Each structure stands twice: as C-alpha cells, then as structure tokens.
Amino acid sequence: MAHPRREMLAALLATTAFVAGAGGAAGEDAPSAGMFTVLDDPAEPGPRITPYLLDQLDRAWRQDDARRAVFEKVRTEADLLALRKEMRARVLDVIGGLPESKTPLNARVTGTIAMDGYRIEKVIFESLPGLHVTALVYVPDAPSGPKPAVLVPCGHAPDGKSFRNYQELSGQLARRGYVVISWDPVGQGERSQFWEAARGRSRYNLVCGEHAVLGNLACVAGTTLDRYMVWDGMRAPDYLLTRPDVDAARIAVTGTSGGGFQSLYLGALDERIAVVAPSCFVTSLPMRMANRIFEDPDSDPEQDPYRLVSAGIDHPGLLLMVYPRPVILLAAVKDFFPIEGTRKTFREVAALYRAFGHGDRIAMAEGVHGHMYSPENRRAAFAFIDRFTGMPSHTALDAVQILDAAALRATPTGQVRVDLAGRSLSEVIRDERRAHPPAAKALADLYHGDGAHAVAGWRLVPKGPRPPAAGVIAWAAAGTSKVGDVRIDRYRLHHGERLVIPLLHIHREGRGRAVLTLALEGKVGVADWPAVMRRLDAGEEVLSFDLRGVGENGMRYRAASGDDPTLAEADEAKAYFNPLSGVLANHVYNSLLTGRPYFLEAVEDVEIVARFAREKLGMLRLSLAPSGEAGALAYAAATVLPGLDVQATTDVPRFRWSDVVEQMREIWPIQYLLPGGAALDH
C-alpha cells in the first residue's frame, strides 16, 4: 500500500533536486535543506520509538533469552547453588570488584536527638580512608539488649537521609523495635562531591547529577560507581556490629528507588543481611531500556553497569543471589520501573525458590500508585521483615515526627567535604587507578572483541525489498541534487534488520581526494556549505553521514528531567547531547548494559561507510576529517580500520580517556563513555 506522506515527500525532494539542478546551471550556489535529507521519513518532533532504540531492545531481549535458557537448565538445588556462585563472580566482575580490605571506620557520634520512643544518633564513619559517610542511627528506647537491625539506604533525594520519607520509614521501624541506620549516598545530602561553598550549592543537582559525573569517571577508569556505593552500604553493618545493641543474626535491608538498587545489591553481595526488601527498583532491564528516555531520563550510571544484561545477570540474577534468604519485592503499578518487568522477574525467581522448598521465603506486594514506598507496601514489607526476624506482628504504621534537615546534620555546615575535607570519590577513583594501573588494552582488541559484528566480512549488495540479512550491507541510492557544478548524491546504507546510515557524497565531476568528515552531532548541513566548498576547491570529495542515534537517526525530543528540569536546555540539540539527562546519554547507557559501548558502535558505522566508499564509489583510501570533538573517534577508527588515516591538516582537540581520570574531568562528550578507556594504547 502506498504511503501518502512518503509520496508527497519524495515528490518534494524530486522537485527540489530538479530546481536545484536547473538553478545551478543559472549560477545558483546555495543548497537547500532538502538536499541533505536522505531518509524518506525525517524525524518529527516528539518522543519516538526509533529504529536505533528498537535495535538496542532486540539485542537486549536476545541476551535475556540466553540468560533464561541458563536459568531453565537448573534441575537440582546443587545446580542452583552453582549458578548462584557463578552469578556472584559475574556481578563482582561487572561492578569492578570490592575493596580488598576493610580499613578502620573511625566512627564517631556527633550528636543525639531524643524522639518519641527512640533516639537519633548522628554518626560519621569512613568507608575508605578519608571517604566520609554521614549517617543517622535510630535506636529504640526499649527493650535493652541486642535488637534486630534494618539498613535503610536512601534513594534519590537532595536531602539524602534527611528526606522526610526516609525519616518516616526509619522512625516507624525504630518504633517497632529495630535499630535502624540510614546514610547519605555519595553525591547526596551531606556528601556532595562538587560543593561550591561560596554559592552554597553543588555544581550539579544532588538527585542524579553528581552520580552521573562520578559514575562516568569511574567507568572510563575501569570501575563503577556501584563498587563504591555498595561498599558504603557494606560498611554500615560493619558499624552496627560494633554496637552491643545490635543482633548480628537479625539484619534486614529495605529502601526505595535508588535505595531499592542498594538494597538489592547489598542483599545479593552481603550474606550477613538476613532479609531483603527492595522497593521500586526490581524490573526486567530490557523493559527499563525501552522507557527510560521518556519516563526517567536522568543519567544514573550505578544502575547501568557495563554488561549487566549481556553477562546474563539482569535483575533476576541479582535476585537469585539472595537465595535461600527471604526476599520481598515492593512494586508500584504506575512506576517508571515497569511493573511488567517486576512481575516477570519475580515469577522466574519465585519458581526456583518454590522448586526447592522455600516458596514461603519470597513474596511480592504491589501498590496502585506511582514511584514511592507507599504505606500499603510498607505494611507488607514490615510484616515480612517481622516474620523472619522473630518480631511480634504489628500492623499499624506509627506516626513519627519529621525534623528539618538542618537539625539532622552530622556535620557543622551540612557538608562533609567542607568540614572534614578528606578525599572526594573522584580522588579515590584516580588514586586507586594510580596504585593499581590496569594492564594496557589495545583498542583493536576491544573493537573486535565482545559484541563485534565483523563488518570486514559482510557482503555489500544493492538493497532489495526486504530488510537485509545478517552480515549484509544493503545500499540504495536516494537521489541527487546539483548546486552549480557540485553534485550531492544521497545514499542509504542498511545494515541489520533496522539500522540505516544516511550518507552524502558531495563532489564535482572527476575524481578528488576522498575525505570522510566526522562530527559527533551528525553529517553536514546547509550551515556547513562554505566549509564543504573549501574542501571541494582544494580538490577533495566529501563523504558525510549520521552516526546511529544522531541526525536523521535521532529523535526530535527534549528529554525532561523530573528531578531537575533545568537540565533540559532550551536548545533542542544541546539538550539531546546533554550527558546528564539527554536522549543520547540514555542510548549510551543502553549500549553499556548490552555489552557493546556506543563508541565502538560509532567506529562500526565508520567502517560500514568506508566499505561502501571503497567498494561502490571506488575510493581506495579515505582520509578522516573530524570536527568539533570528534577527534578521538577519527583516531580510533584510523587505528583499528585498514585504509583510513586522519587528515594531516586536522586540528581538533585530542580527547584522551586517561586525561579524564587524571584530571578528574566532570563533563565531556557522552559518546566517549568507554569502559576502561583510560587503559587504552592510543
């Protein structure tokens, strides 16, 4: 069936090409925007499920199928325990391991507040030397002697542990007889890592902003923010166990959102935790990858460690590591962590609990609401924790007094880096890399390693009526325009089931030196025409294309942060590339989860274009001409792909991943988020 809008667009482009050609003969020297449009359906404004997003989801679901096939091979409890052991090794590898030793906590109580039925102690301890953690410990007035304890890791809130919901949750548990510890995650509450005292604020927001900066730095250093957040959480029970009022055999963990993330990882990795109750976090990551751009676009690297999906872990793998300890999932039907994924994961792992006689130790509660630790879910969680810690049943949720954040400060100014100095996490990451430098990596090994598509062996064929088969580059001509004596030939390079590269070949009659221009933002347009003409006048032919996820392959959508609306810059293009909440950042994190970083995919796009230029257009040697911040991409492509070099006259900034770590750089192109990039020989 004909597509009316496509027919209209094709007619428009044909008319534009004819007029441009005729005008060129009469001396026309300015191209129109339509001459640079290659695809039939240019992106319209608004959120879209783009081919690139679908391609990422296809890969994730294939990896999920492979993971489920492994889970389905479990026949005996011995099989399950072996799989659990393997999962632990994989998770530790994914997060960069844990510190080798537990250094002195140097814990001190800096103040106490008497409350109704309990007291709040303000505590500071060091999870690593000089890395201070600010915490609140809620201690019941009675009874005397060792009591069960609950860890309450905080989710994303600027006030951290002082946020009213965490005060309420902690106070209600203390009123039930639990010793509770709640601490500020790094980058929140009193633990800003980028605090500007003169302005009285962080350079970034204390919701997800600092996490994005810290997590991206950790990634290129070859580790993860997860490593340090989990370690903070593991030192919390270390502190509790120095106290005579805590029963070491009865420790639970519960938190929501980012606190749910910490609860799941702590429950998976710290077997001292007897009961695990994550709220508003557990789902199926392919589903989360599908909605994150539209529902929760803020960059949050600790939730997206490299290879978490491709390594066959995902949330079911983390949940499996809790077995056979009791676990309850608290979920919200209207959450941006898809409830369907929560149900899917729960059913899968619950079946294994039931298969070996522990069906009573796994449960799930759903509240009909949005992203929150609702009263109904709290009642379900508390009853579950009470049952497995031997506490008396208590259905009511006690009212607790909520204090101002200033009253709960463990430090004089409310910022530990101002009052105690110590080390920032950025310094810790840099210093650990200096002390234990990773073995040098070759970019070619990364590019041709896990997830590689072996483009060099693909067949190049004309595009047929169907999507190309795997291992094929299917090209199609998409029209020609003329501007004076200059031709703009348009091509589409289809690869995989969904992806297409829009390509421009701009040239005069006869052959010139072949130059492939590279820009992280996409191919050349009308505004670039003077620069293109200078190249043509210098005897060059220009090839220019859109990387996946940008230009015509992008989404005309400004992702809106629910936590920090100021992140959505007014300029649509700038907002798109914002490393803290932009659309492309979410694509980049999706690529990490599935084990093929966006940067390597971008090099793959260069290789596909080079294959076409060489074999269809007869350009045996190509020079790469990067602009803006595309230098690292150009030099990487020239390093790993034969027949490519970087134009000698190129003068662009040289991006080095090792410089990011050594200089503790905070903001840089999100396209360069390459795990372990600092160890590359480049």
C-alpha positions, 0 to 999 in steps of 0.5 A: 500500500502506498504511503501518502506522506512518503509520496508527497515527500519524495515528490518534494525532494524530486522537485527540489533536486530538479530546481536545484539542478536547473538553478545551478546551471543559472549560477545558483550556489546555495543548497537547500535543506532538502538536499541533505535529507536522505531518509524518506521519513525525517524525524518529527518532533516528539518522543519516538520509538526509533529504529536505533532504540528498537535495535538496542531492545532486540539485542537486549531481549536476545541476551535475556533469552540466553540468560533464561535458557541458563536459568531453565537448565537448573534441575537440582538445588546443587545446580542452583547453588552453582549458578548462584556462585557463578552469578556472584563472580559475574556481578563482582566482575561487572561492578569492578570488584570490592575493596580488598580490605576493610580499613578502620571506620573511625566512627564517631557520634556527633550528636543525639536527638531524643524522639518519641520512643527512640533516639537519633544518633548522628554518626560519621564513619569512613568507608575508605580512608578519608571517604566520609559517610554521614549517617543517622542511627535510630535506636529504640528506647526499649527493650535493652539488649541486642535488637534486630537491625534494618539498613535503610539506604536512601534513594534519590533525594537532595536531602539524602537521609534527611528526606522526610520519607526516609525519616518516616520509614526509619522512625516507624521501624525504630518504633517497632523495635529495630535499630535502624541506620540510614546514610547519605549516598555519595553525591547526596545530602551531606556528601556532595562531591562538587560543593561550591561553598561560596554559592552554597550549592553543588555544581550539579543537582544532588538527585542524579547529577553528581552520580552521573559525573562520578559514575562516568569517571569511574567507568572510563577508569575501569570501575563503577560507581556501584563498587563504591556505593555498595561498599558504603552500604557494606560498611554500615553493618560493619558499624552496627556490629560494633554496637552491643545493641545490635543482633548480628543474626537479625539484619534486614535491608529495605529502601526505595528507588535508588535505595531499592538498587542498594538494597538489592545489591547489598542483599545479593553481595552481603550474606550477613543481611538476613532479609531483603526488601527492595522497593521500586527498583526490581524490573526486567532491564530490557523493559527499563531500556525501552522507557527510560528516555521518556519516563526517567531520563536522568543519567544514573550510571550505578544502575547501568553497569557495563554488561549487566544484561549481556553477562546474563545477570539482569535483575533476576540474577541479582535476585537469585543471589539472595537465595535461600534468604527471604526476599520481598519485592515492593512494586508500584503499578504506575512506576517508571520501573515497569511493573511488567518487568517486576512481575516477570522477574519475580515469577522466574525467581519465585519458581526456583525458590518454590522448586526447592522448598522455600516458596514461603521465603519470597513474596511480592506486594504491589501498590496502585500508585506511582514511584514511592514506598507507599504505606500499603507496601510498607505494611507488607514489607514490615510484616515480612521483615517481622516474620523472619526476624522473630518480631511480634506482628504489628500492623499499624504504621506509627506516626513519627515526627519529621525534623528539618534537615538542618537539625539532622546534620552530622556535620557543622555546615551540612557538608562533609567535604567542607568540614572534614575535607578528606578525599572526594570519590573522584580522588579515590577513583584516580588514586586507586587507578594510580596504585593499581594501573590496569594492564594496557588494552589495545583498542583493536582488541576491544573493537573486535572483541565482545559484541563485534559484528565483523563488518570486514566480512559482510557482503555489500549488495544493492538493497532489495525489498526486504530488510537485509540479512545478517552480515549484509550491507544493503545500499540504495541510492536516494537521489541527487541534487546539483548546486552549480557544478557540485553534485550531492548524491544521497545514499542509504546504507542498511545494515541489520534488520533496522539500522540505516546510515544516511550518507552524502557524497558531495563532489564535482565531476572527476575524481578528488581526494576522498575525505570522510568528515566526522562530527559527533552531532551528525553529517553536514548541513546547509550551515556547513556549505562554505566549509564543504566548498573549501574542501571541494576547491582544494580538490577533495570529495566529501563523504558525510553521514549520521552516526546511529542515534544522531541526525536523521537517526535521532529523535526530535525530543527534549528529554525532561528531567523530573528531578531537575528540569533545568537540565533540559536546555532550551536548545533542542540539540544541546539538550539531546547531547546533554550527558546528564539527562539527554536522549543520547546519554540514555542510548549510551547507557543502553549500549553499556548494559548490552555489552557493546559501548556506543563508541565502538558502535560509532567506529562500526558505522565508520567502517560500514561507510568506508566499505561502501566508499571503497567498494561502490564509489571506488575510493581506495583510501579515505582520509578522516576529517573530524570536527568539533570533538570528534577527534578521538573517534577519527583516531580510533577508527584510523587505528583499528580500520585498514585504509583510513588515516586522519587528515594531516591538516586536522586540528581538533582537540585530542580527547584522551580517556586517561586525561579524564581520570587524571584530571578528574574531568566532570563533563565531556562528550557522552559518546566517549563513555568507554569502559576502561578507556583510560587503559587504552594504547592510543 
